[in-house]
Amino acid sequence: MYEYFYYVCYKQINSHILKKLPMKKLFIISAVLATFAFTSCKKEYTCTCTDLVGYNSYEKTGKGKDADAACADATDKVLGIPQEICTPKE
């Protein structure tokens, strides 16, 4: 009776756990790769900004997928209204 209990409880459970171990590793590796795939790479761009009156011109840096998006992100806004005009530096 003891041998049967040992076989059922120990051998089969351990072999089941060992079979699942590679799948767990595969899942962890896939999760790490998916995390890197979904993170966006944003480059830093320099923008030339001018206030709305047109008197002051200065440079700002912004991050984005392209230069236009970076300059739009670097633009100062008050209540959603842009307070300056930023264009990518050439």
Phi and psi in degrees as a GROMACS rama.xvg file:
@    title "Ramachandran Plot"
@    xaxis  label "Phi"
@    yaxis  label "Psi"
@TYPE xy
-62.2981  -38.9176  TYR-2
-63.2148  -39.7542  GLU-3
-65.2563  -43.9395  TYR-4
-61.6424  -43.3656  PHE-5
-60.9255  -43.7706  TYR-6
-64.9142  -46.1672  TYR-7
-70.7409  -47.5917  VAL-8
-83.231  -32.7455  CYS-9
-99.8656  -55.3305  TYR-10
-64.8905  -49.1265  LYS-11
-71.4425  -37.367  GLN-12
-66.9575  -44.7531  ILE-13
-65.7566  -39.1415  ASN-14
-67.9148  -33.914  SER-15
-65.9422  -42.6504  HIS-16
-65.1015  -41.2026  ILE-17
-67.3705  -31.4906  LEU-18
-70.9477  -31.5761  LYS-19
-82.0289  -19.5749  LYS-20
-59.1259  -46.765  LEU-21
-62.7661  -33.2947  PRO-22
-66.4668  -36.5233  MET-23
-65.2525  -41.6779  LYS-24
-63.5373  -42.1901  LYS-25
-62.2867  -40.5253  LEU-26
-64.648  -42.6165  PHE-27
-64.9976  -44.0533  ILE-28
-64.1012  -41.1309  ILE-29
-63.7986  -39.2971  SER-30
-64.9291  -40.667  ALA-31
-65.8558  -43.9262  VAL-32
-64.9493  -38.1644  LEU-33
-65.7843  -35.9928  ALA-34
-62.2791  -43.7851  THR-35
-67.8991  -33.5567  PHE-36
-70.5632  -33.0201  ALA-37
-89.4785  -10.3952  PHE-38
-78.2375  134.469  THR-39
-89.762  140.445  SER-40
-91.0725  117.251  CYS-41
-111.841  128.739  LYS-42
-96.1788  152.811  LYS-43
-94.1215  129.069  GLU-44
-119.89  152.321  TYR-45
-100.83  132.476  THR-46
-120.353  145.862  CYS-47
-97.9735  119.663  THR-48
-113.258  143.742  CYS-49
-130.241  136.087  THR-50
-68.9417  167.422  ASP-51
-65.4683  -24.9998  LEU-52
-75.3681  -31.2117  VAL-53
97.6615  6.83669  GLY-54
-84.8081  -42.709  TYR-55
-101.444  133.549  ASN-56
-126.735  133.175  SER-57
-152.196  169.382  TYR-58
-108.172  144.645  GLU-59
-135.621  159.038  LYS-60
-114.611  145.867  THR-61
-145.393  157.057  GLY-62
-110.41  139.843  LYS-63
-173.378  174.252  GLY-64
-71.9914  -29.9908  LYS-65
-140.074  174.962  ASP-66
-65.7113  -39.0069  ALA-67
-64.4975  -42.7694  ASP-68
-66.2632  -37.1912  ALA-69
-66.4207  -41.0731  ALA-70
-70.6898  -34.8386  CYS-71
-66.0228  -35.167  ALA-72
-72.3278  -32.1231  ASP-73
-78.1154  -16.1626  ALA-74
-67.3457  130.456  THR-75
-74.5243  133.94  ASP-76
-128.949  143.132  LYS-77
-121.022  118.158  VAL-78
54.5145  35.5196  LEU-79
83.0053  -1.35313  GLY-80
-99.5156  123.554  ILE-81
-63.9373  137.989  PRO-82
-102.35  -0.212326  GLN-83
-156.491  166.556  GLU-84
-116.2  119.684  ILE-85
-114.707  131.934  CYS-86
-126.682  150.736  THR-87
-61.8526  138.695  PRO-88
-74.6956  135.866  LYS-89
